Amino acid sequence: MSREQEDAADEPDLALSMARAELRALRAQVSPHFVYNALTTISAFVRTDPPRARDLLAEFADYARYGFGTAAGPVPLGAELANVRSYLALERARFDDRLRVVEEVDDGVRGVVVPPLTVRPLVEHAVRNAIEPTRPAAACGSRPWPWAGAA
């Protein structure tokens, strides 16, 4: 086998290795600011509303568990959305009535598989850019719907 043939045969393995490395890098990108803000928000509720602090701590645990333990392969959109709901519960506690969330998801797409940790960064970006000190409130929403040929 020539060197060119060997290189061509190794390309799929290299592409797969690179994709896995990128996924590991995405998992490592949990924003330290988000973690700090979430824990600060939770601690603020410890004295004023202990049951809510407990609920938020459970949401934070779910958020972190999913981010650190997600499989390398595709996951159902429903699992991604559950993780997004944990993230949004923490952000709603932080921003109170300044953040309103609307989720409209067709049940037919919840089982569609997507790469892990692809939805959350989109929602995080939307929240970061929607909440501004000059605005009284912001709404974030997404509407994943099936398209022709979708399983």
Buried (B, 14 or more C-beta within 10 A) or exposed (E): EEEEEEEEEEEEEEEEEEEEEEBEEBBEEBEEEBBEBBBEBBEBBEEEEEEBBEBBBEBBEBBBEBBEEBEEEEBBBBBBBBBBBBBBBBBBBBBEEBBEBEEEBEEEBBEBEBBBBEBBEEBBEBBEEBBEEEEEEBEBEBEBEEEEEEE
